[in-house]
């Protein structure tokens, strides 16, 4: 009972603490909770006084979580999530309602599209909400509960997230049929003399298309959207590296042809979600369906 009384004494302050901890900005947190910034500030002081330690570092007008605050935030997130999951189990024994998903690029889009087909067939009451999110934004969205699963081609390393290897997506170099690189023996001589359209450029200069960063290639253009890369490859006679499933429609239409090359590597796909608190939850269900989709060859 002593533990229960101890937790109960500060339980009411924890939602305010979480809002301030995740935003680290009192006006933003007060807008989320629809309470005044002064009331939030007073709640944080009461919580710190009860715990006997500071949870934030005050830097002028800014407040930044300290080490103790970061540990408490992890615990509060897990506790609130466990309560929410328990409420969901009370409502129904089947998975239902929204599931928040994010995809980082074209390759993960391909995996997610097939996953959604399987999800629709197996769990029709589970409604996917899908958005695009870059790698650097995924961690925060997952930890804050804004996302259930995030798919990437580069593994995230946050210790508070579970990372699951979903599988590998094969790709090839593609060009329009009359491109010189499509002539017999051209690929064996090397593709470095031909210009590529690059997409999926990361902050470190690498790409997510499967071309090794250690292997040089001539850059003819850099675009954000892979569909624009396909268009430019067709219109400007550039080479482009694509997942084979994405290039399939253009190949069937006769607009692109694959070029045999040992350079392109299969691209790994990872799924990230918060650590499991209950078995067979919505995040785990989506991840298993994604693994099944890749295993079946999409």
N, C-alpha and C positions, 0 to 999 in steps of 0.2 A: 504493500500500500504506500510505503514511503516513496517509491519510485513514481507511482501514479500521481501522488500529490505534487511531487517535484515537477513533473512534466506538465501537469495541469496548471501550475502556477504561472507558466510562461506560454502555454499553448496559444492563447489568444493573440499574442504578439508576433507569432511566426509568419503569418501571411504578409504582414507589413514588412518584416525583416526580409522575406524573400523578394518582394517587389523592389525594395531599396537595393538589395544585394545584386539583383540581376540588372538593374538599370544604372546603379551607382550614380543616380541623379534624382534628388528629392522631388523636383517639379514633375518629372516624367512618372515617377512612382505614384505620386499623389493623384495624377490624372488617371492612372490605371485603376486605382482603388477608390477614386472619387472621395477622397478625404483631403484635408488641408496639409500642406507641407509641414506646417508647424506641429500638427498632430502626429505626423509620421516621425518627425525628429524627436518628439517627446517619447513616442513608443520605443524607438531605438535606444534612447537613453535609459529607459526603464529596463529593457531587456539586458543591456550591458551591465547595469547596476545589479540586476538579479543574478547574472552569471559571474559577476565579479571580475570582468575583463572587457577590454574594448574589442569590438568586432570590425571597426573601420579605422582607417587612417584619414584624418582630416587634412586636406591639402588646399588651403584657401577655401574656395566655395565648393571644391570637389570632395567627394567621399569615396574612398577606395577600400575594398575588402582587404583585411589583413589575413594572416594564415589561419587564425582561429575562426574568423568569419567564413573563410572558404570551406573549412571543415564542417561548420554548422550548416552552410548552404547545401552541401551534399546530403547531409542527413535530413534536412527539411524537405528537399525535393523528393527523396525516397519515401519519406513518411506520407507526404501529401499524395504522391502517386499511388502508394499502397492503399490508401483510403479510397481514392477514385476507382482503382481497379476492383476493390471489394464491392463498391456500389454497383459497378457494371455487372459483376457476377450475380448480385442479388436481383438485378433487373431481368436477366436472361441467362440461360445456359449456352446460348449460341452467340457467335460474334456478330455484332450489328453496330450500326452507326458509322460515323466518319472515321477514316484512318488517314492521317496526314503524311504524305510522301513527298520526297524531293529527289530530283535527278540533276546531276552536275553537268552532263554533256550529251552529245549525240549517242555515244556508245551505251551509256546508262539509260538513255531514253529508249533504246532498242530493247534492252532487257526489261525495263519497266513496262513497256507496251505489252509484251508477251505475258508478263506477270499479271497484268490487269485482266487479261483474257482468262487466265486460270482462276484468278480471284473471283471474277464474275460467275464462273461456272460452279466453283466450290463453296463460295460464301456470298450469295447474292444480297444479303442484308448488310454487308460491310461496304460502305460507300467511300471510294478513294477520292481524296482531294490532293491533286498533284500540282507541284510548282517547281520552278527552276531555282536552284540555289548553288552557288559556287562553294568550293571546298572550305574556304575561310569563313563562310557564314553558317556552315552546317553544324559545327560543334555547339555554338550558342543556342541555335534553334532547337536542337535535339535535347540539350540539357534543360532548357527552359520549358520543355513540353510542347513547343509549337510544332514539332515534327515527331512522328513515330519512327520513321525509317528514312535514312538518306543514302542514296546510291552514288558511289564515286569510282573513279579509276585509279585514284591515289589513296592509299590507306591513311586514315586519320589516327592520331596517336594519343588522344585524350584518354587518360586512365579511367575516367568515369563513364566511358562508352564501351559497348561491346562491338567488336568488329568481326564480321563473318565474310570469308572468301566465298563469293558466289560462283565464280568460274571465269573462263577466259573466252574472249570473243575474237575469232580470227579475222584478219583483214588482208588486203592486197593493195598493190599499186594499180591505179586505173588511168586510162587515157582514152581519148576518142580513137576510133578505129584506124584512122589514117596517120596517127602520130608516129614519128620515126622510131620511138621506143618499142613499138609493137612489131617491128620487123624481126624476122628470125635471127636469133643470136644477139639482138640488141641488149637484152637484159643482162646477159652474161658479160658483156663489155662494160657494164656499169651504167647506172642511171644518173650519176652525179652531174653530167653535163646538161641535163634537161631541167627546166624550171618547174618547181612544185608550187601548188597553192596550199598554204598551211592553214589549218584551223585547230581549235582547241589549244591555243597557246597559253601556257601557264606563266605565272609570275617569274619563275626561274629561267624562262626561255625554252623549256622543253615543251613537247606537245603530247596530247593524249591520243594520238592516232595510231601509235604502235611503231613509229619510226624511231630507232635508237638515237638518243641525243649524241652519242659518240661518233655516229656516222654522218659526215657532212652531206649536204644537198643544197642545190641552188634554189633560192627563194624568189619566186616570181610575184607572189602576192601573199598577204596575210589577211584573213577574214575572220569574223566572229562566228558566223553561222555556217555549219558544214553544208547546208543546202546551197548556199552561195558558192562554196568551194566546188561543188558539183557543176554548177552553172558555169563558173569560170573555167573549169577544166575542159568543158565542152566548147565554150566560146573562144577561149584564148589558146587552145592546144597546150595546156599545162598538164602536168601529172598531179595526181591527188591520191592520198592514202585514205582508204575508206574501210569500214567494217563490211564484210561481204554481204551481210543481210541488208545493209543500207544501200549498197550499190546494185542490188539485185534488179530493181525496177528499171534503172538506167541501162543495165546490161541487156535485159529482155527487150528494151525498146531499141537496142542497137546504137545507143548514144555513147556508151563506154564499153571498153573491153578490159579484162584483167591482164596484168603483165606478171609473168612468173618471176618471183624474186624471193631470195632467202633472207632479205634484210628485214622485212616487216615482221614484227613479233606480235603474237596474240596479246590482246590488252586485258589485264585482269580487272575484274569488277568486284567491288566490296560493298557490303551493306552495313550500315552503322545504326545502332539504336541504344537506348539506355539499358543498363543492366537489368536482366529479367528479375521481377519480383514474384510474378505468378506464371505458372507453366501455360504454354499454348495460348499466349496472348496475341493481340492483333499484330504486333511487330514481328514476333517469331513466326506467325503464320505467313505473313508477306515474304519474309526472308526465305522460308522453306519453299514457297512457290517460285521465287526467283531462281533458287538453285535448281529446281526441277525444270524451269524453262530453259536455262542454259544447258543443262544436261541433255535435254531433248533436241538441242541444236536450234533453239528458238523457232 
